[in-house]
Amino acid sequence: MNHEYPAVLPTMSTHAHNARPSPKRPFLDRLPDSTETHELVLKVVPMPADCNANGDIFGGWVMAQVDVAGAIAAFRKTRGRTATVAVKEFIFKQPVRVGDILSFYASVQRVGNTSITICVEVYAETFNDQGRYLKVTDAVVTYVAIDEEGKPRTIQQ
Ligand SMILES: CC(=O)SCCNC(=O)CCNC(=O)[C@H](O)C(C)(C)COP(=O)(O)OP(=O)(O)OC[C@H]1O[C@@H](n2cnc3c(N)ncnc32)[C@H](O)[C@@H]1OP(=O)(O)O
């Protein structure tokens, strides 16, 4: 049998940064004021392996990074084992692309007896146009301080 194979798999070519025609995204010249009250807790660059079938970054990957970023902010108060109990809001405002430099800003929204709710904002810059920002994700995540048995423990205020 004589099979003719393409040199590059069509779906794989969409994973390369800027390899597909991509709509322009509305980048801002500066970060909005809201981030001034938020702490920069994490920076990360998504890789081709983090893409979905559209060639954009998989939402589940972004959610995992937000969970880590929010937990870093929560640890400042919980000072020990902490579990994610609820995601109150998750808004994917703009697609994230391979090679975007993502900055995760977190702020404490509420501290309860055993729980702490963190607001996380995610901004993208491109590596060839740094200093211009695009808000890609907004999320509100609640964490619970837990003891050695995994039971809720009081957060020292
Ligand atoms: C998809 C995943 O894999 S997530 C993985 C990581 N997360 C986990 O594994 C956590 C699994 N969940 C658990 O182990 C338990 O639910 C725990 C330890 C987090 C909480 O235990 P519970 O017995 O449910 O705790 P309890 O009902 O006393 O609530 C504890 C706190 O969480 C808050 N809480 C509970 N459920 C929610 C909710 N749905 N939304 C917001 N806050 C909540 C409570 O208000 C309370 O806060 P407060 O003490 O500040 O008032």
Backbone and ligand atoms as CSV (ligand in chain L), in Angstrom:
chain,resi,resn,atom,element,x,y,z
A,1,MET,N,N,0.839,-1.205,0.000
A,1,MET,CA,C,0.000,0.000,0.000
A,1,MET,C,C,0.871,1.251,0.000
A,2,ASN,N,N,0.378,2.253,-0.698
A,2,ASN,CA,C,1.163,3.480,-0.805
A,2,ASN,C,C,0.425,4.643,-0.135
A,3,HIS,N,N,0.809,4.934,1.121
A,3,HIS,CA,C,0.157,6.033,1.846
A,3,HIS,C,C,0.939,7.325,1.637
A,4,GLU,N,N,0.198,8.409,1.488
A,4,GLU,CA,C,0.854,9.731,1.443
A,4,GLU,C,C,0.545,10.458,2.737
A,5,TYR,N,N,1.584,10.773,3.501
A,5,TYR,CA,C,1.388,11.450,4.780
A,5,TYR,C,C,1.773,12.926,4.656
A,6,PRO,N,N,1.002,13.830,5.290
A,6,PRO,CA,C,1.426,15.237,5.311
A,6,PRO,C,C,2.692,15.372,6.153
A,7,ALA,N,N,3.525,16.350,5.828
A,7,ALA,CA,C,4.773,16.559,6.561
A,7,ALA,C,C,4.497,16.967,8.009
A,8,VAL,N,N,3.416,17.740,8.200
A,8,VAL,CA,C,3.071,18.215,9.547
A,8,VAL,C,C,1.610,17.914,9.792
A,9,LEU,N,N,1.287,17.381,10.973
A,9,LEU,CA,C,-0.113,17.146,11.299
A,9,LEU,C,C,-0.832,18.484,11.409
A,10,PRO,N,N,-1.993,18.659,10.733
A,10,PRO,CA,C,-2.674,19.963,10.753
A,10,PRO,C,C,-2.964,20.466,12.152
A,11,THR,N,N,-3.428,19.579,13.063
A,11,THR,CA,C,-3.779,20.059,14.403
A,11,THR,C,C,-2.527,20.453,15.181
A,12,MET,N,N,-1.398,19.798,14.925
A,12,MET,CA,C,-0.178,20.135,15.657
A,12,MET,C,C,0.329,21.517,15.263
A,13,SER,N,N,0.178,21.891,13.987
A,13,SER,CA,C,0.719,23.172,13.546
A,13,SER,C,C,0.030,24.337,14.254
A,14,THR,N,N,-1.227,24.126,14.706
A,14,THR,CA,C,-1.936,25.209,15.387
A,14,THR,C,C,-1.351,25.446,16.775
A,15,HIS,N,N,-0.530,24.528,17.282
A,15,HIS,CA,C,0.020,24.693,18.622
A,15,HIS,C,C,1.195,25.661,18.648
A,16,ALA,N,N,1.825,25.906,17.524
A,16,ALA,CA,C,2.990,26.794,17.536
A,16,ALA,C,C,2.539,28.233,17.739
A,17,HIS,N,N,3.318,28.993,18.525
A,17,HIS,CA,C,2.957,30.368,18.818
A,17,HIS,C,C,2.890,31.161,17.519
A,18,ASN,N,N,1.785,31.895,17.327
A,18,ASN,CA,C,1.579,32.743,16.150
A,18,ASN,C,C,1.537,31.946,14.843
A,19,ALA,N,N,1.366,30.627,14.904
A,19,ALA,CA,C,1.366,29.833,13.683
A,19,ALA,C,C,0.028,29.919,12.959
A,20,ARG,N,N,-1.018,30.385,13.616
A,20,ARG,CA,C,-2.334,30.482,12.988
A,20,ARG,C,C,-2.755,31.938,12.988
A,21,PRO,N,N,-3.634,32.315,12.064
A,21,PRO,CA,C,-4.120,33.685,12.107
A,21,PRO,C,C,-4.903,33.881,13.402
A,22,SER,N,N,-4.496,34.830,14.244
A,22,SER,CA,C,-5.206,35.013,15.494
A,22,SER,C,C,-5.795,36.407,15.571
A,23,PRO,N,N,-7.064,36.495,16.042
A,23,PRO,CA,C,-7.676,37.805,16.150
A,23,PRO,C,C,-6.893,38.678,17.120
A,24,LYS,N,N,-6.873,39.988,16.858
A,24,LYS,CA,C,-6.156,40.920,17.740
A,24,LYS,C,C,-6.849,40.948,19.091
A,25,ARG,N,N,-6.062,41.028,20.150
A,25,ARG,CA,C,-6.636,41.097,21.488
A,25,ARG,C,C,-6.439,42.515,22.040
A,26,PRO,N,N,-7.414,43.022,22.818
A,26,PRO,CA,C,-7.382,44.426,23.262
A,26,PRO,C,C,-6.471,44.648,24.472
A,27,PHE,N,N,-5.162,44.715,24.232
A,27,PHE,CA,C,-4.216,44.931,25.325
A,27,PHE,C,C,-4.291,46.372,25.846
A,28,LEU,N,N,-4.087,46.547,27.180
A,28,LEU,CA,C,-4.075,47.866,27.816
A,28,LEU,C,C,-2.628,48.310,27.989
A,29,ASP,N,N,-2.412,49.651,28.041
A,29,ASP,CA,C,-1.058,50.160,28.201
A,29,ASP,C,C,-0.543,49.999,29.625
A,30,ARG,N,N,-1.448,49.851,30.571
A,30,ARG,CA,C,-1.016,49.657,31.957
A,30,ARG,C,C,-1.993,48.740,32.671
A,31,LEU,N,N,-1.560,48.230,33.820
A,31,LEU,CA,C,-2.457,47.414,34.617
A,31,LEU,C,C,-3.527,48.303,35.230
A,32,PRO,N,N,-4.778,47.826,35.341
A,32,PRO,CA,C,-5.812,48.629,35.980
A,32,PRO,C,C,-5.538,48.816,37.472
A,33,ASP,N,N,-6.165,49.866,38.065
A,33,ASP,CA,C,-5.929,50.175,39.480
A,33,ASP,C,C,-6.245,49.013,40.400
A,34,SER,N,N,-7.214,48.182,40.014
A,34,SER,CA,C,-7.621,47.093,40.912
A,34,SER,C,C,-6.439,46.218,41.294
A,35,THR,N,N,-5.475,46.085,40.397
A,35,THR,CA,C,-4.336,45.211,40.704
A,35,THR,C,C,-3.398,45.833,41.746
A,36,GLU,N,N,-3.550,47.177,41.998
A,36,GLU,CA,C,-2.693,47.807,43.007
A,36,GLU,C,C,-3.000,47.278,44.401
A,37,THR,N,N,-4.237,46.821,44.601
A,37,THR,CA,C,-4.596,46.263,45.905
A,37,THR,C,C,-4.378,44.749,45.926
A,38,HIS,N,N,-3.954,44.201,44.794
A,38,HIS,CA,C,-3.728,42.765,44.696
A,38,HIS,C,C,-2.223,42.486,44.710
A,39,GLU,N,N,-1.857,41.377,45.316
A,39,GLU,CA,C,-0.438,41.006,45.359
A,39,GLU,C,C,-0.116,40.091,44.173
A,40,LEU,N,N,1.021,40.373,43.520
A,40,LEU,CA,C,1.478,39.470,42.457
A,40,LEU,C,C,2.010,38.208,43.124
A,41,VAL,N,N,1.325,37.073,42.926
A,41,VAL,CA,C,1.705,35.850,43.634
A,41,VAL,C,C,2.331,34.800,42.716
A,42,LEU,N,N,2.148,34.943,41.387
A,42,LEU,CA,C,2.635,33.893,40.484
A,42,LEU,C,C,2.799,34.441,39.075
A,43,LYS,N,N,3.874,33.999,38.408
A,43,LYS,CA,C,4.040,34.265,36.973
A,43,LYS,C,C,4.348,32.937,36.294
A,44,VAL,N,N,3.749,32.704,35.144
A,44,VAL,CA,C,3.992,31.437,34.440
A,44,VAL,C,C,3.707,31.629,32.952
A,45,VAL,N,N,4.397,30.822,32.122
A,45,VAL,CA,C,4.206,30.873,30.668
A,45,VAL,C,C,3.648,29.528,30.209
A,46,PRO,N,N,2.435,29.491,29.616
A,46,PRO,CA,C,1.889,28.226,29.131
A,46,PRO,C,C,2.660,27.697,27.914
A,47,MET,N,N,2.717,26.390,27.820
A,47,MET,CA,C,3.474,25.689,26.776
A,47,MET,C,C,2.521,25.015,25.779
A,48,PRO,N,N,3.020,24.573,24.632
A,48,PRO,CA,C,2.135,23.914,23.642
A,48,PRO,C,C,1.353,22.731,24.214
A,49,ALA,N,N,1.922,22.026,25.170
A,49,ALA,CA,C,1.216,20.871,25.745
A,49,ALA,C,C,-0.020,21.287,26.545
A,50,ASP,N,N,-0.161,22.591,26.831
A,50,ASP,CA,C,-1.292,23.085,27.625
A,50,ASP,C,C,-2.465,23.545,26.756
A,51,CYS,N,N,-2.383,23.285,25.442
A,51,CYS,CA,C,-3.416,23.774,24.509
A,51,CYS,C,C,-4.649,22.870,24.459
A,52,ASN,N,N,-5.771,23.494,24.109
A,52,ASN,CA,C,-6.979,22.726,23.798
A,52,ASN,C,C,-7.030,22.476,22.285
A,53,ALA,N,N,-8.141,21.895,21.822
A,53,ALA,CA,C,-8.242,21.531,20.403
A,53,ALA,C,C,-8.303,22.747,19.485
A,54,ASN,N,N,-8.596,23.946,20.043
A,54,ASN,CA,C,-8.615,25.167,19.223
A,54,ASN,C,C,-7.230,25.768,19.048
A,55,GLY,N,N,-6.259,25.271,19.810
A,55,GLY,CA,C,-4.919,25.870,19.775
A,55,GLY,C,C,-4.751,26.959,20.817
A,56,ASP,N,N,-5.825,27.283,21.579
A,56,ASP,CA,C,-5.704,28.201,22.716
A,56,ASP,C,C,-5.370,27.365,23.958
A,57,ILE,N,N,-5.080,28.089,25.053
A,57,ILE,CA,C,-4.728,27.349,26.273
A,57,ILE,C,C,-5.986,26.776,26.920
A,58,PHE,N,N,-5.895,25.530,27.341
A,58,PHE,CA,C,-6.985,24.774,27.947
A,58,PHE,C,C,-7.446,25.457,29.240
A,59,GLY,N,N,-8.768,25.658,29.370
A,59,GLY,CA,C,-9.295,26.336,30.559
A,59,GLY,C,C,-8.927,25.627,31.853
A,60,GLY,N,N,-8.875,24.302,31.814
A,60,GLY,CA,C,-8.524,23.535,33.014
A,60,GLY,C,C,-7.112,23.833,33.492
A,61,TRP,N,N,-6.225,24.099,32.533
A,61,TRP,CA,C,-4.846,24.456,32.898
A,61,TRP,C,C,-4.848,25.804,33.626
A,62,VAL,N,N,-5.616,26.778,33.092
A,62,VAL,CA,C,-5.705,28.101,33.735
A,62,VAL,C,C,-6.296,27.955,35.140
A,63,MET,N,N,-7.330,27.104,35.273
A,63,MET,CA,C,-7.960,26.910,36.585
A,63,MET,C,C,-6.960,26.354,37.599
A,64,ALA,N,N,-6.118,25.422,37.153
A,64,ALA,CA,C,-5.119,24.840,38.063
A,64,ALA,C,C,-4.144,25.906,38.549
A,65,GLN,N,N,-3.714,26.791,37.606
A,65,GLN,CA,C,-2.760,27.849,38.001
A,65,GLN,C,C,-3.418,28.825,38.961
A,66,VAL,N,N,-4.710,29.157,38.706
A,66,VAL,CA,C,-5.444,30.064,39.597
A,66,VAL,C,C,-5.559,29.442,40.992
A,67,ASP,N,N,-5.816,28.134,41.044
A,67,ASP,CA,C,-5.933,27.440,42.328
A,67,ASP,C,C,-4.622,27.574,43.112
A,68,VAL,N,N,-3.491,27.398,42.414
A,68,VAL,CA,C,-2.175,27.527,43.066
A,68,VAL,C,C,-1.964,28.971,43.521
A,69,ALA,N,N,-2.261,29.940,42.642
A,69,ALA,CA,C,-2.046,31.352,42.965
A,69,ALA,C,C,-2.883,31.768,44.176
A,70,GLY,N,N,-4.161,31.366,44.181
A,70,GLY,CA,C,-5.030,31.706,45.315
A,70,GLY,C,C,-4.543,31.064,46.597
A,71,ALA,N,N,-4.048,29.831,46.486
A,71,ALA,CA,C,-3.553,29.121,47.673
A,71,ALA,C,C,-2.332,29.832,48.261
A,72,ILE,N,N,-1.472,30.379,47.389
A,72,ILE,CA,C,-0.285,31.101,47.880
A,72,ILE,C,C,-0.733,32.283,48.744
A,73,ALA,N,N,-1.775,32.992,48.289
A,73,ALA,CA,C,-2.306,34.114,49.077
A,73,ALA,C,C,-2.964,33.600,50.362
A,74,ALA,N,N,-3.682,32.481,50.262
A,74,ALA,CA,C,-4.366,31.930,51.442
A,74,ALA,C,C,-3.368,31.484,52.515
A,75,PHE,N,N,-2.232,30.904,52.078
A,75,PHE,CA,C,-1.236,30.388,53.033
A,75,PHE,C,C,-0.756,31.473,54.001
A,76,ARG,N,N,-0.747,32.741,53.547
A,76,ARG,CA,C,-0.284,33.833,54.423
A,76,ARG,C,C,-1.118,33.909,55.692
A,77,LYS,N,N,-2.409,33.528,55.572
A,77,LYS,CA,C,-3.303,33.559,56.739
A,77,LYS,C,C,-3.421,32.189,57.387
A,78,THR,N,N,-3.499,31.125,56.563
A,78,THR,CA,C,-3.781,29.802,57.135
A,78,THR,C,C,-2.532,29.174,57.759
A,79,ARG,N,N,-1.354,29.540,57.260
A,79,ARG,CA,C,-0.071,29.106,57.852
A,79,ARG,C,C,-0.019,27.605,58.088
A,80,GLY,N,N,-0.502,26.825,57.119
A,80,GLY,CA,C,-0.455,25.373,57.278
A,80,GLY,C,C,-1.290,24.705,56.194
A,81,ARG,N,N,-1.665,23.440,56.448
A,81,ARG,CA,C,-2.429,22.685,55.444
A,81,ARG,C,C,-3.717,23.421,55.099
A,82,THR,N,N,-4.019,23.435,53.798
A,82,THR,CA,C,-5.158,24.197,53.299
A,82,THR,C,C,-5.762,23.439,52.117
A,83,ALA,N,N,-7.078,23.381,52.065
A,83,ALA,CA,C,-7.749,22.692,50.941
A,83,ALA,C,C,-8.692,23.654,50.237
A,84,THR,N,N,-8.816,23.488,48.937
A,84,THR,CA,C,-9.788,24.264,48.157
A,84,THR,C,C,-11.167,23.676,48.409
A,85,VAL,N,N,-12.121,24.495,48.866
A,85,VAL,CA,C,-13.459,23.957,49.126
A,85,VAL,C,C,-14.467,24.383,48.060
A,86,ALA,N,N,-14.281,25.577,47.472
A,86,ALA,CA,C,-15.287,26.050,46.498
A,86,ALA,C,C,-14.688,27.053,45.528
A,87,VAL,N,N,-15.185,27.005,44.302
A,87,VAL,CA,C,-14.890,28.049,43.322
A,87,VAL,C,C,-16.200,28.801,43.118
A,88,LYS,N,N,-16.216,30.072,43.541
A,88,LYS,CA,C,-17.474,30.837,43.495
A,88,LYS,C,C,-17.691,31.446,42.129
A,89,GLU,N,N,-16.603,31.778,41.444
A,89,GLU,CA,C,-16.736,32.419,40.135
A,89,GLU,C,C,-15.498,32.117,39.314
A,90,PHE,N,N,-15.695,31.916,38.024
A,90,PHE,CA,C,-14.566,31.736,37.102
A,90,PHE,C,C,-14.973,32.339,35.776
A,91,ILE,N,N,-14.313,33.413,35.368
A,91,ILE,CA,C,-14.665,34.049,34.095
A,91,ILE,C,C,-13.433,34.060,33.202
A,92,PHE,N,N,-13.569,33.421,32.039
A,92,PHE,CA,C,-12.491,33.443,31.043
A,92,PHE,C,C,-12.828,34.562,30.054
A,93,LYS,N,N,-12.214,35.742,30.259
A,93,LYS,CA,C,-12.580,36.929,29.471
A,93,LYS,C,C,-11.986,36.894,28.070
A,94,GLN,N,N,-10.754,36.384,27.965
A,94,GLN,CA,C,-10.032,36.373,26.688
A,94,GLN,C,C,-9.264,35.058,26.595
A,95,PRO,N,N,-9.014,34.579,25.367
A,95,PRO,CA,C,-8.199,33.362,25.246
A,95,PRO,C,C,-6.749,33.620,25.663
A,96,VAL,N,N,-6.128,32.587,26.191
A,96,VAL,CA,C,-4.703,32.632,26.527
A,96,VAL,C,C,-3.966,31.869,25.438
A,97,ARG,N,N,-2.809,32.390,25.014
A,97,ARG,CA,C,-2.063,31.759,23.926
A,97,ARG,C,C,-0.721,31.234,24.430
A,98,VAL,N,N,-0.191,30.264,23.716
A,98,VAL,CA,C,1.148,29.747,24.019
A,98,VAL,C,C,2.128,30.921,24.000
A,99,GLY,N,N,2.982,31.003,25.014
A,99,GLY,CA,C,4.002,32.049,25.053
A,99,GLY,C,C,3.551,33.307,25.761
A,100,ASP,N,N,2.246,33.431,26.099
A,100,ASP,CA,C,1.817,34.579,26.906
A,100,ASP,C,C,2.542,34.516,28.254
A,101,ILE,N,N,2.941,35.691,28.747
A,101,ILE,CA,C,3.490,35.756,30.109
A,101,ILE,C,C,2.307,36.087,31.012
A,102,LEU,N,N,1.919,35.145,31.847
A,102,LEU,CA,C,0.736,35.329,32.692
A,102,LEU,C,C,1.141,35.772,34.091
A,103,SER,N,N,0.467,36.818,34.589
A,103,SER,CA,C,0.696,37.301,35.955
A,103,SER,C,C,-0.585,37.111,36.750
A,104,PHE,N,N,-0.459,36.506,37.915
A,104,PHE,CA,C,-1.611,36.200,38.769
A,104,PHE,C,C,-1.576,37.125,39.986
A,105,TYR,N,N,-2.615,37.956,40.111
A,105,TYR,CA,C,-2.732,38.887,41.234
A,105,TYR,C,C,-3.833,38.385,42.156
A,106,ALA,N,N,-3.545,38.345,43.471
A,106,ALA,CA,C,-4.517,37.817,44.429
A,106,ALA,C,C,-4.788,38.814,45.541
A,107,SER,N,N,-6.041,38.829,46.018
A,107,SER,CA,C,-6.374,39.642,47.193
A,107,SER,C,C,-7.363,38.873,48.063
A,108,VAL,N,N,-7.270,39.123,49.362
A,108,VAL,CA,C,-8.168,38.451,50.303
A,108,VAL,C,C,-9.511,39.168,50.270
A,109,GLN,N,N,-10.567,38.400,50.002
A,109,GLN,CA,C,-11.901,38.994,49.951
A,109,GLN,C,C,-12.608,38.858,51.297
A,110,ARG,N,N,-12.378,37.719,51.958
A,110,ARG,CA,C,-13.057,37.474,53.248
A,110,ARG,C,C,-12.280,36.418,54.025
A,111,VAL,N,N,-12.150,36.667,55.346
A,111,VAL,CA,C,-11.582,35.626,56.221
A,111,VAL,C,C,-12.678,35.220,57.198
A,112,GLY,N,N,-13.043,33.937,57.201
A,112,GLY,CA,C,-14.060,33.434,58.127
A,112,GLY,C,C,-13.389,32.761,59.308
A,113,ASN,N,N,-14.134,31.857,59.960
A,113,ASN,CA,C,-13.568,31.135,61.102
A,113,ASN,C,C,-12.499,30.148,60.646
A,114,THR,N,N,-12.853,29.321,59.632
A,114,THR,CA,C,-11.884,28.336,59.118
A,114,THR,C,C,-11.590,28.525,57.631
A,115,SER,N,N,-12.348,29.412,56.988
A,115,SER,CA,C,-12.193,29.558,55.536
A,115,SER,C,C,-11.670,30.941,55.159
A,116,ILE,N,N,-11.110,31.009,53.969
A,116,ILE,CA,C,-10.629,32.286,53.443
A,116,ILE,C,C,-10.962,32.333,51.949
A,117,THR,N,N,-11.527,33.451,51.520
A,117,THR,CA,C,-11.929,33.595,50.116
A,117,THR,C,C,-10.980,34.574,49.431
A,118,ILE,N,N,-10.452,34.129,48.290
A,118,ILE,CA,C,-9.424,34.890,47.567
A,118,ILE,C,C,-9.943,35.225,46.166
A,119,CYS,N,N,-9.733,36.484,45.787
A,119,CYS,CA,C,-10.038,36.917,44.421
A,119,CYS,C,C,-8.733,36.861,43.621
A,120,VAL,N,N,-8.757,36.228,42.462
A,120,VAL,CA,C,-7.556,36.114,41.615
A,120,VAL,C,C,-7.850,36.740,40.248
A,121,GLU,N,N,-6.979,37.658,39.840
A,121,GLU,CA,C,-7.068,38.260,38.495
A,121,GLU,C,C,-5.838,37.826,37.707
A,122,VAL,N,N,-6.037,37.436,36.454
A,122,VAL,CA,C,-4.923,36.989,35.628
A,122,VAL,C,C,-4.764,37.912,34.424
A,123,TYR,N,N,-3.546,38.392,34.215
A,123,TYR,CA,C,-3.236,39.284,33.086
A,123,TYR,C,C,-2.191,38.636,32.191
A,124,ALA,N,N,-2.338,38.838,30.877
A,124,ALA,CA,C,-1.374,38.305,29.908
A,124,ALA,C,C,-0.577,39.446,29.287
A,125,GLU,N,N,0.710,39.184,29.061
A,125,GLU,CA,C,1.555,40.028,28.205
A,125,GLU,C,C,2.101,39.090,27.131
A,126,THR,N,N,2.459,39.634,25.978
A,126,THR,CA,C,3.135,38.765,25.014
A,126,THR,C,C,4.638,38.999,25.142
A,127,PHE,N,N,5.441,37.989,24.802
A,127,PHE,CA,C,6.874,38.161,25.036
A,127,PHE,C,C,7.506,39.186,24.104
A,128,ASN,N,N,6.852,39.501,22.979
A,128,ASN,CA,C,7.437,40.500,22.069
A,128,ASN,C,C,6.840,41.895,22.258
A,129,ASP,N,N,5.878,42.050,23.205
A,129,ASP,CA,C,5.253,43.363,23.436
A,129,ASP,C,C,4.960,43.495,24.928
A,130,GLN,N,N,6.027,43.460,25.758
A,130,GLN,CA,C,5.832,43.468,27.203
A,130,GLN,C,C,5.492,44.869,27.699
A,131,GLY,N,N,4.764,44.911,28.833
A,131,GLY,CA,C,4.338,46.189,29.396
A,131,GLY,C,C,2.937,46.569,28.944
A,132,ARG,N,N,2.328,45.743,28.108
A,132,ARG,CA,C,0.919,45.933,27.726
A,132,ARG,C,C,0.174,44.695,28.199
A,133,TYR,N,N,-1.001,44.927,28.809
A,133,TYR,CA,C,-1.651,43.860,29.563
A,133,TYR,C,C,-3.069,43.585,29.072
A,134,LEU,N,N,-3.451,42.332,29.176
A,134,LEU,CA,C,-4.798,41.901,28.813
A,134,LEU,C,C,-5.334,41.047,29.949
A,135,LYS,N,N,-6.491,41.466,30.514
A,135,LYS,CA,C,-7.080,40.633,31.568
A,135,LYS,C,C,-7.698,39.410,30.908
A,136,VAL,N,N,-7.248,38.230,31.298
A,136,VAL,CA,C,-7.753,37.013,30.665
A,136,VAL,C,C,-8.717,36.238,31.566
A,137,THR,N,N,-8.541,36.363,32.890
A,137,THR,CA,C,-9.362,35.551,33.795
A,137,THR,C,C,-9.595,36.270,35.118
A,138,ASP,N,N,-10.799,36.083,35.655
A,138,ASP,CA,C,-11.218,36.550,36.982
A,138,ASP,C,C,-11.733,35.329,37.730
A,139,ALA,N,N,-11.337,35.163,38.987
A,139,ALA,CA,C,-11.865,34.022,39.734
A,139,ALA,C,C,-11.962,34.355,41.216
A,140,VAL,N,N,-12.890,33.679,41.894
A,140,VAL,CA,C,-13.029,33.808,43.346
A,140,VAL,C,C,-13.044,32.385,43.908
A,141,VAL,N,N,-12.048,32.109,44.755
A,141,VAL,CA,C,-11.846,30.744,45.246
A,141,VAL,C,C,-11.814,30.758,46.777
A,142,THR,N,N,-12.476,29.759,47.391
A,142,THR,CA,C,-12.483,29.655,48.857
A,142,THR,C,C,-11.666,28.442,49.301
A,143,TYR,N,N,-10.819,28.684,50.294
A,143,TYR,CA,C,-9.946,27.649,50.861
A,143,TYR,C,C,-10.312,27.459,52.334
A,144,VAL,N,N,-10.060,26.240,52.839
A,144,VAL,CA,C,-10.295,25.955,54.260
A,144,VAL,C,C,-8.982,25.509,54.891
A,145,ALA,N,N,-8.646,26.100,56.035
A,145,ALA,CA,C,-7.482,25.647,56.804
A,145,ALA,C,C,-7.847,24.303,57.424
A,146,ILE,N,N,-6.993,23.307,57.246
A,146,ILE,CA,C,-7.304,21.972,57.779
A,146,ILE,C,C,-6.175,21.484,58.691
A,147,ASP,N,N,-6.565,20.576,59.617
A,147,ASP,CA,C,-5.572,20.006,60.535
A,147,ASP,C,C,-5.015,18.703,59.954
A,148,GLU,N,N,-4.261,17.980,60.763
A,148,GLU,CA,C,-3.616,16.742,60.303
A,148,GLU,C,C,-4.624,15.686,59.867
A,149,GLU,N,N,-5.846,15.763,60.434
A,149,GLU,CA,C,-6.885,14.786,60.055
A,149,GLU,C,C,-7.747,15.273,58.896
A,150,GLY,N,N,-7.405,16.437,58.346
A,150,GLY,CA,C,-8.181,16.981,57.224
A,150,GLY,C,C,-9.450,17.680,57.666
A,151,LYS,N,N,-9.568,17.958,58.971
A,151,LYS,CA,C,-10.758,18.656,59.504
A,151,LYS,C,C,-10.482,20.156,59.556
A,152,PRO,N,N,-11.543,20.980,59.372
A,152,PRO,CA,C,-11.336,22.427,59.429
A,152,PRO,C,C,-10.747,22.865,60.763
A,153,ARG,N,N,-9.822,23.810,60.710
A,153,ARG,CA,C,-9.246,24.383,61.939
A,153,ARG,C,C,-9.379,25.905,61.865
A,154,THR,N,N,-9.401,26.530,63.033
A,154,THR,CA,C,-9.610,27.983,63.108
A,154,THR,C,C,-8.400,28.727,62.544
A,155,ILE,N,N,-8.692,29.770,61.767
A,155,ILE,CA,C,-7.626,30.645,61.249
A,155,ILE,C,C,-7.372,31.722,62.304
A,156,GLN,N,N,-6.105,31.843,62.735
A,156,GLN,CA,C,-5.757,32.882,63.717
A,156,GLN,C,C,-5.828,34.240,63.035
A,157,GLN,N,N,-6.651,35.139,63.548
A,157,GLN,CA,C,-6.825,36.464,62.912
A,157,GLN,C,C,-5.754,37.445,63.418
L,1,LIG,C1,C,-11.700,18.923,42.659
L,1,LIG,C2,C,-10.660,18.700,43.641
L,1,LIG,O1,O,-9.911,17.823,43.564
L,1,LIG,S1,S,-10.512,19.851,44.853
L,1,LIG,C3,C,-9.171,19.203,45.719
L,1,LIG,C4,C,-8.805,19.960,46.869
L,1,LIG,N1,N,-9.873,20.046,47.819
L,1,LIG,C5,C,-10.211,19.026,48.606
L,1,LIG,O2,O,-9.774,17.899,48.512
L,1,LIG,C6,C,-11.193,19.394,49.685
L,1,LIG,C7,C,-12.260,18.327,49.888
L,1,LIG,N2,N,-13.173,18.818,50.903
L,1,LIG,C8,C,-12.967,18.597,52.222
L,1,LIG,O3,O,-12.045,17.897,52.634
L,1,LIG,C9,C,-13.920,19.233,53.208
L,1,LIG,O4,O,-15.095,19.661,52.529
L,1,LIG,C10,C,-13.265,20.469,53.923
L,1,LIG,C11,C,-12.196,20.011,54.913
L,1,LIG,C12,C,-12.625,21.439,52.923
L,1,LIG,C13,C,-14.344,21.249,54.677
L,1,LIG,O5,O,-14.939,20.342,55.550
L,1,LIG,P1,P,-16.490,20.560,55.957
L,1,LIG,O6,O,-16.814,19.568,57.008
L,1,LIG,O7,O,-17.303,20.588,54.721
L,1,LIG,O8,O,-16.388,21.986,56.647
L,1,LIG,P2,P,-17.504,22.939,57.170
L,1,LIG,O9,O,-18.868,22.647,56.655
L,1,LIG,O10,O,-17.309,23.011,58.658
L,1,LIG,O11,O,-17.026,24.319,56.497
L,1,LIG,C14,C,-15.723,24.803,56.746
L,1,LIG,C15,C,-15.622,26.176,56.142
L,1,LIG,O12,O,-15.743,26.065,54.729
L,1,LIG,C16,C,-16.800,26.915,54.285
L,1,LIG,N3,N,-17.478,26.280,53.196
L,1,LIG,C17,C,-17.939,25.020,53.132
L,1,LIG,N4,N,-18.525,24.797,51.943
L,1,LIG,C18,C,-18.428,25.955,51.252
L,1,LIG,C19,C,-18.866,26.371,49.971
L,1,LIG,N5,N,-19.523,25.542,49.157
L,1,LIG,N6,N,-18.575,27.627,49.590
L,1,LIG,C20,C,-17.925,28.474,50.394
L,1,LIG,N7,N,-17.490,28.143,51.633
L,1,LIG,C21,C,-17.755,26.899,52.043
L,1,LIG,C22,C,-17.732,27.055,55.487
L,1,LIG,O13,O,-18.514,28.232,55.392
L,1,LIG,C23,C,-16.728,27.124,56.611
L,1,LIG,O14,O,-16.144,28.411,56.669
L,1,LIG,P3,P,-16.032,29.241,58.051
L,1,LIG,O15,O,-15.512,28.320,59.111
L,1,LIG,O16,O,-15.047,30.321,57.742
L,1,LIG,O17,O,-17.392,29.754,58.355
